[in-house]
Amino acid sequence: MEDPQREIKRKQVNSYVRYTGLFFQMFVIIGAFAWAGSWLDDYQQTAQPYYTAGLALLGVVIAIYQVLREVNQLNNPKT
C-alpha cells in the first residue's frame, strides 16, 4: 500500500502539469491564428491588419472553448 501523503502529492503534481499544458495549448492556438492572420494581411497587402485581428480573436475564442472543455473533463472524470 502506498503512502496517502505521497498519493495526494502525486495528484497535485498531475493537475499542475495538466493545467500548464493547457496554457501552452492556448498559446499555440492563439499564436497560430495570429500568424495566419498576419500572413494573410501580407499576402492581401491590406492597409489595416484586419485578418490578424479577426483570426487572433477567433483563436482566443477557440482556445477558451478548448480550455473550458478540458477543465470540465478534468473536474468531472468518468468513473
MIFIZA-873783 format. One record per residue: residue number from 1; x, y, z of N, C-alpha, C in turn. Coordinates in nm, 4 decimals. Layout:
% residues N
<pt nr="NUM" n_u="X" n_v="Y" n_w="Z" ca_u="X" ca_v="Y" ca_w="Z" c_u="X" c_v="Y" c_w="Z"/>
...
END
This chain:
% residues 79
<pt nr="1" n_u="0.0847" n_v="-0.1181" n_w="0.0000" ca_u="0.0000" ca_v="0.0000" ca_w="0.0000" c_u="0.0887" c_v="0.1237" c_w="0.0000"/>
<pt nr="2" n_u="0.0446" n_v="0.2205" n_w="-0.0763" ca_u="0.1234" ca_v="0.3429" ca_w="-0.0920" c_u="0.0860" c_v="0.4445" c_w="0.0151"/>
<pt nr="3" n_u="0.1806" n_v="0.5275" n_w="0.0492" ca_u="0.1617" ca_v="0.6320" ca_w="0.1489" c_u="0.0554" c_v="0.7319" c_w="0.1005"/>
<pt nr="4" n_u="-0.0482" n_v="0.7619" n_w="0.1825" ca_u="-0.1547" ca_v="0.8548" ca_w="0.1400" c_u="-0.1023" c_v="0.9951" c_w="0.1074"/>
<pt nr="5" n_u="-0.0036" n_v="1.0432" n_w="0.1819" ca_u="0.0518" ca_v="1.1760" ca_w="0.1554" c_u="0.1194" c_v="1.1803" c_w="0.0182"/>
<pt nr="6" n_u="0.1849" n_v="1.0720" n_w="-0.0165" ca_u="0.2523" ca_v="1.0650" ca_w="-0.1468" c_u="0.1499" c_v="1.0634" c_w="-0.2599"/>
<pt nr="7" n_u="0.0400" n_v="0.9930" n_w="-0.2398" ca_u="-0.0667" ca_v="0.9879" ca_w="-0.3406" c_u="-0.1286" c_v="1.1259" c_w="-0.3624"/>
<pt nr="8" n_u="-0.1512" n_v="1.2002" n_w="-0.2543" ca_u="-0.2074" ca_v="1.3353" ca_w="-0.2644" c_u="-0.1110" c_v="1.4263" c_w="-0.3397"/>
<pt nr="9" n_u="0.0181" n_v="1.4153" n_w="-0.3073" ca_u="0.1176" ca_v="1.4984" ca_w="-0.3734" c_u="0.1266" c_v="1.4656" c_w="-0.5224"/>
<pt nr="10" n_u="0.1151" n_v="1.3387" n_w="-0.5584" ca_u="0.1198" ca_v="1.2986" ca_w="-0.6984" c_u="0.0001" c_v="1.3552" c_w="-0.7742"/>
<pt nr="11" n_u="-0.1174" n_v="1.3536" n_w="-0.7131" ca_u="-0.2363" ca_v="1.4099" ca_w="-0.7782" c_u="-0.2208" c_v="1.5598" c_w="-0.7987"/>
<pt nr="12" n_u="-0.1608" n_v="1.6291" n_w="-0.7022" ca_u="-0.1391" ca_v="1.7724" ca_w="-0.7158" c_u="-0.0422" c_v="1.8024" c_w="-0.8294"/>
<pt nr="13" n_u="0.0627" n_v="1.7247" n_w="-0.8409" ca_u="0.1599" ca_v="1.7445" ca_w="-0.9482" c_u="0.0955" c_v="1.7145" c_w="-1.0831"/>
<pt nr="14" n_u="0.0163" n_v="1.6085" n_w="-1.0918" ca_u="-0.0503" ca_v="1.5743" ca_w="-1.2170" c_u="-0.1429" c_v="1.6864" c_w="-1.2625"/>
<pt nr="15" n_u="-0.2203" n_v="1.7443" n_w="-1.1713" ca_u="-0.3107" ca_v="1.8526" ca_w="-1.2102" c_u="-0.2304" c_v="1.9771" c_w="-1.2506"/>
<pt nr="16" n_u="-0.1196" n_v="2.0025" n_w="-1.1836" ca_u="-0.0339" ca_v="2.1161" ca_w="-1.2201" c_u="0.0196" c_v="2.0993" c_w="-1.3617"/>
<pt nr="17" n_u="0.0650" n_v="1.9794" n_w="-1.3943" ca_u="0.1191" ca_v="1.9530" ca_w="-1.5276" c_u="0.0096" c_v="1.9663" c_w="-1.6325"/>
<pt nr="18" n_u="-0.1095" n_v="1.9179" n_w="-1.6038" ca_u="-0.2199" ca_v="1.9284" ca_w="-1.6992" c_u="-0.2576" c_v="2.0740" c_w="-1.7256"/>
<pt nr="19" n_u="-0.2677" n_v="2.1537" n_w="-1.6211" ca_u="-0.3054" ca_v="2.2933" ca_w="-1.6392" c_u="-0.1947" c_v="2.3732" c_w="-1.7074"/>
<pt nr="20" n_u="-0.0692" n_v="2.3381" n_w="-1.6832" ca_u="0.0409" ca_v="2.4022" ca_w="-1.7537" c_u="0.0347" c_v="2.3675" c_w="-1.9023"/>
<pt nr="21" n_u="0.0006" n_v="2.2441" n_w="-1.9317" ca_u="-0.0169" ca_v="2.2028" ca_w="-2.0700" c_u="-0.1282" c_v="2.2797" c_w="-2.1387"/>
<pt nr="22" n_u="-0.2347" n_v="2.3081" n_w="-2.0651" ca_u="-0.3442" ca_v="2.3873" ca_w="-2.1214" c_u="-0.2979" c_v="2.5285" c_w="-2.1568"/>
<pt nr="23" n_u="-0.2128" n_v="2.5857" n_w="-2.0731" ca_u="-0.1595" ca_v="2.7187" ca_w="-2.1025" c_u="-0.0833" c_v="2.7179" c_w="-2.2349"/>
<pt nr="24" n_u="0.0047" n_v="2.6193" n_w="-2.2525" ca_u="0.0825" ca_v="2.6123" ca_w="-2.3758" c_u="-0.0063" c_v="2.5840" c_w="-2.4962"/>
<pt nr="25" n_u="-0.1115" n_v="2.5066" n_w="-2.4750" ca_u="-0.2056" ca_v="2.4788" ca_w="-2.5831" c_u="-0.2753" c_v="2.6081" c_w="-2.6265"/>
<pt nr="26" n_u="-0.3181" n_v="2.6894" n_w="-2.5303" ca_u="-0.3786" ca_v="2.8182" ca_w="-2.5624" c_u="-0.2803" c_v="2.9068" c_w="-2.6376"/>
<pt nr="27" n_u="-0.1572" n_v="2.9109" n_w="-2.5905" ca_u="-0.0533" ca_v="2.9930" ca_w="-2.6521" c_u="-0.0324" c_v="2.9541" c_w="-2.7980"/>
<pt nr="28" n_u="-0.0274" n_v="2.8248" n_w="-2.8251" ca_u="-0.0040" ca_v="2.7772" ca_w="-2.9616" c_u="-0.1240" c_v="2.8082" c_w="-3.0514"/>
<pt nr="29" n_u="-0.2447" n_v="2.7866" n_w="-3.0014" ca_u="-0.3642" ca_v="2.8121" ca_w="-3.0825" c_u="-0.3732" c_v="2.9601" c_w="-3.1196"/>
<pt nr="30" n_u="-0.3613" n_v="3.0470" n_w="-3.0209" ca_u="-0.3725" ca_v="3.1905" ca_w="-3.0469" c_u="-0.2575" c_v="3.2365" c_w="-3.1362"/>
<pt nr="31" n_u="-0.1376" n_v="3.1888" n_w="-3.1093" ca_u="-0.0227" ca_v="3.2266" ca_w="-3.1906" c_u="-0.0363" c_v="3.1818" c_w="-3.3354"/>
<pt nr="32" n_u="-0.0870" n_v="3.0609" n_w="-3.3564" ca_u="-0.1038" ca_v="3.0099" ca_w="-3.4928" c_u="-0.2072" c_v="3.0924" c_w="-3.5694"/>
<pt nr="33" n_u="-0.3177" n_v="3.1260" n_w="-3.5043" ca_u="-0.4207" ca_v="3.2052" ca_w="-3.5713" c_u="-0.3713" c_v="3.3475" c_w="-3.5992"/>
<pt nr="34" n_u="-0.2976" n_v="3.4056" n_w="-3.5060" ca_u="-0.2440" ca_v="3.5399" ca_w="-3.5278" c_u="-0.1402" c_v="3.5384" c_w="-3.6405"/>
<pt nr="35" n_u="-0.0562" n_v="3.4357" n_w="-3.6439" ca_u="0.0414" ca_v="3.4249" ca_w="-3.7517" c_u="-0.0280" c_v="3.4093" c_w="-3.8875"/>
<pt nr="36" n_u="-0.1325" n_v="3.3253" n_w="-3.8910" ca_u="-0.2061" ca_v="3.3077" ca_w="-4.0169" c_u="-0.2692" c_v="3.4398" c_w="-4.0611"/>
<pt nr="37" n_u="-0.3231" n_v="3.5156" n_w="-3.9664" ca_u="-0.3812" ca_v="3.6452" ca_w="-3.9996" c_u="-0.2765" c_v="3.7423" c_w="-4.0502"/>
<pt nr="38" n_u="-0.1610" n_v="3.7417" n_w="-3.9882" ca_u="-0.0525" ca_v="3.8284" ca_w="-4.0335" c_u="-0.0079" c_v="3.7893" c_w="-4.1741"/>
<pt nr="39" n_u="0.0012" n_v="3.6606" n_w="-4.1985" ca_u="0.0391" ca_v="3.6145" ca_w="-4.3318" c_u="-0.0650" c_v="3.6570" c_w="-4.4358"/>
<pt nr="40" n_u="-0.1934" n_v="3.6445" n_w="-4.4013" ca_u="-0.2986" ca_v="3.6872" ca_w="-4.4934" c_u="-0.2942" c_v="3.8374" c_w="-4.5178"/>
<pt nr="41" n_u="-0.2688" n_v="3.9153" n_w="-4.4134" ca_u="-0.2572" ca_v="4.0605" ca_w="-4.4311" c_u="-0.1419" c_v="4.0943" c_w="-4.5252"/>
<pt nr="42" n_u="-0.0297" n_v="4.0261" n_w="-4.5098" ca_u="0.0834" ca_v="4.0499" ca_w="-4.6006" c_u="0.0512" c_v="4.0041" c_w="-4.7423"/>
<pt nr="43" n_u="-0.0120" n_v="3.8907" n_w="-4.7546" ca_u="-0.0446" ca_v="3.8353" ca_w="-4.8861" c_u="-0.1462" c_v="3.9235" c_w="-4.9600"/>
<pt nr="44" n_u="-0.2479" n_v="3.9701" n_w="-4.8884" ca_u="-0.3504" ca_v="4.0545" ca_w="-4.9483" c_u="-0.3085" c_v="4.2020" c_w="-4.9539"/>
<pt nr="45" n_u="-0.2001" n_v="4.2367" n_w="-4.8886" ca_u="-0.1480" ca_v="4.3733" ca_w="-4.8810" c_u="-0.2549" c_v="4.4710" c_w="-4.8315"/>
<pt nr="46" n_u="-0.3156" n_v="4.4370" n_w="-4.7192" ca_u="-0.4184" ca_v="4.5221" ca_w="-4.6615" c_u="-0.3552" c_v="4.6400" c_w="-4.5885"/>
<pt nr="47" n_u="-0.4289" n_v="4.7516" n_w="-4.5852" ca_u="-0.3785" ca_v="4.8716" ca_w="-4.5186" c_u="-0.3850" c_v="4.8572" c_w="-4.3666"/>
<pt nr="48" n_u="-0.4865" n_v="4.7909" n_w="-4.3166" ca_u="-0.5051" ca_v="4.7677" ca_w="-4.1739" c_u="-0.4981" c_v="4.6171" c_w="-4.1470"/>
<pt nr="49" n_u="-0.4542" n_v="4.5773" n_w="-4.0289" ca_u="-0.4390" ca_v="4.4337" ca_w="-4.0003" c_u="-0.5720" c_v="4.3663" c_w="-3.9628"/>
<pt nr="50" n_u="-0.6663" n_v="4.3682" n_w="-4.0543" ca_u="-0.7981" ca_v="4.3099" ca_w="-4.0269" c_u="-0.7915" c_v="4.1589" c_w="-4.0087"/>
<pt nr="51" n_u="-0.7176" n_v="4.0928" n_w="-4.0942" ca_u="-0.7080" ca_v="3.9471" ca_w="-4.0834" c_u="-0.6384" c_v="3.9060" c_w="-3.9535"/>
<pt nr="52" n_u="-0.5338" n_v="3.9781" n_w="-3.9180" ca_u="-0.4621" ca_v="3.9460" ca_w="-3.7950" c_u="-0.5532" c_v="3.9613" c_w="-3.6741"/>
<pt nr="53" n_u="-0.6248" n_v="4.0719" n_w="-3.6681" ca_u="-0.7145" ca_v="4.0956" ca_w="-3.5545" c_u="-0.8279" c_v="3.9932" c_w="-3.5518"/>
<pt nr="54" n_u="-0.8875" n_v="3.9680" n_w="-3.6661" ca_u="-1.0001" ca_v="3.8750" ca_w="-3.6719" c_u="-0.9601" c_v="3.7323" c_w="-3.6390"/>
<pt nr="55" n_u="-0.8509" n_v="3.6865" n_w="-3.6981" ca_u="-0.8089" ca_v="3.5493" ca_w="-3.6713" c_u="-0.7528" c_v="3.5323" c_w="-3.5306"/>
<pt nr="56" n_u="-0.6871" n_v="3.6360" n_w="-3.4777" ca_u="-0.6397" ca_v="3.6284" ca_w="-3.3390" c_u="-0.7584" c_v="3.6192" c_w="-3.2437"/>
<pt nr="57" n_u="-0.8621" n_v="3.6958" n_w="-3.2694" ca_u="-0.9830" ca_v="3.6884" ca_w="-3.1867" c_u="-1.0494" c_v="3.5518" c_w="-3.1985"/>
<pt nr="58" n_u="-1.0547" n_v="3.4989" n_w="-3.3195" ca_u="-1.1091" ca_v="3.3642" ca_w="-3.3381" c_u="-1.0244" c_v="3.2613" c_w="-3.2636"/>
<pt nr="59" n_u="-0.8933" n_v="3.2783" n_w="-3.2656" ca_u="-0.8048" ca_v="3.1892" ca_w="-3.1910" c_u="-0.8298" c_v="3.1954" c_w="-3.0418"/>
<pt nr="60" n_u="-0.8547" n_v="3.3146" n_w="-2.9895" ca_u="-0.8854" ca_v="3.3293" ca_w="-2.8464" c_u="-1.0143" c_v="3.2558" c_w="-2.8123"/>
<pt nr="61" n_u="-1.1157" n_v="3.2711" n_w="-2.8954" ca_u="-1.2444" ca_v="3.2038" ca_w="-2.8697" c_u="-1.2259" c_v="3.0527" c_w="-2.8729"/>
<pt nr="62" n_u="-1.1550" n_v="3.0029" n_w="-2.9722" ca_u="-1.1331" ca_v="2.8581" ca_w="-2.9823" c_u="-1.0499" c_v="2.8080" c_w="-2.8643"/>
<pt nr="63" n_u="-0.9479" n_v="2.8829" n_w="-2.8248" ca_u="-0.8638" ca_v="2.8418" ca_w="-2.7121" c_u="-0.9427" c_v="2.8398" c_w="-2.5820"/>
<pt nr="64" n_u="-1.0276" n_v="2.9387" n_w="-2.5600" ca_u="-1.1085" ca_v="2.9410" ca_w="-2.4384" c_u="-1.2062" c_v="2.8240" c_w="-2.4378"/>
<pt nr="65" n_u="-1.2671" n_v="2.7968" n_w="-2.5526" ca_u="-1.3579" ca_v="2.6825" ca_w="-2.5616" c_u="-1.2834" c_v="2.5526" c_w="-2.5298"/>
<pt nr="66" n_u="-1.1642" n_v="2.5373" n_w="-2.5863" ca_u="-1.0852" ca_v="2.4168" ca_w="-2.5637" c_u="-1.0486" c_v="2.4023" c_w="-2.4166"/>
<pt nr="67" n_u="-1.0089" n_v="2.5109" n_w="-2.3537" ca_u="-0.9709" ca_v="2.5061" ca_w="-2.2123" c_u="-1.0919" c_v="2.4733" c_w="-2.1252"/>
<pt nr="68" n_u="-1.2046" n_v="2.5367" n_w="-2.1522" ca_u="-1.3247" ca_v="2.5077" ca_w="-2.0726" c_u="-1.3670" c_v="2.3627" c_w="-2.0865"/>
<pt nr="69" n_u="-1.3574" n_v="2.3101" n_w="-2.2077" ca_u="-1.3930" ca_v="2.1704" ca_w="-2.2306" c_u="-1.2977" c_v="2.0774" c_w="-2.1549"/>
<pt nr="70" n_u="-1.1681" n_v="2.1081" n_w="-2.1596" ca_u="-1.0687" ca_v="2.0249" ca_w="-2.0925" c_u="-1.0818" c_v="2.0329" c_w="-1.9406"/>
<pt nr="71" n_u="-1.1028" n_v="2.1531" n_w="-1.8869" ca_u="-1.1184" ca_v="2.1696" ca_w="-1.7419" c_u="-1.2443" c_v="2.0969" c_w="-1.6949"/>
<pt nr="72" n_u="-1.3510" n_v="2.1075" n_w="-1.7705" ca_u="-1.4732" ca_v="2.0361" ca_w="-1.7355" c_u="-1.4493" c_v="1.8857" c_w="-1.7337"/>
<pt nr="73" n_u="-1.3729" n_v="1.8362" n_w="-1.8293" ca_u="-1.3424" ca_v="1.6947" ca_w="-1.8350" c_u="-1.2521" c_v="1.6516" c_w="-1.7187"/>
<pt nr="74" n_u="-1.1580" n_v="1.7377" n_w="-1.6802" ca_u="-1.0695" ca_v="1.7059" ca_w="-1.5675" c_u="-1.1436" c_v="1.7051" c_w="-1.4345"/>
<pt nr="75" n_u="-1.2399" n_v="1.7959" n_w="-1.4198" ca_u="-1.3135" ca_v="1.8066" ca_w="-1.2941" c_u="-1.4254" c_v="1.7048" c_w="-1.2796"/>
<pt nr="76" n_u="-1.4709" n_v="1.6501" n_w="-1.3909" ca_u="-1.5777" ca_v="1.5500" ca_w="-1.3884" c_u="-1.5321" c_v="1.4229" c_w="-1.4584"/>
<pt nr="77" n_u="-1.4402" n_v="1.3494" n_w="-1.3966" ca_u="-1.3895" ca_v="1.2296" ca_w="-1.4623" c_u="-1.4980" c_v="1.1227" c_w="-1.4709"/>
<pt nr="78" n_u="-1.4892" n_v="1.0457" n_w="-1.5773" ca_u="-1.5840" ca_v="0.9345" ca_w="-1.5924" c_u="-1.5397" c_v="0.8216" c_w="-1.5022"/>
<pt nr="79" n_u="-1.6296" n_v="0.7717" n_w="-1.4244" ca_u="-1.5957" ca_v="0.6677" ca_w="-1.3282" c_u="-1.5800" c_v="0.5326" c_w="-1.3864"/>
END
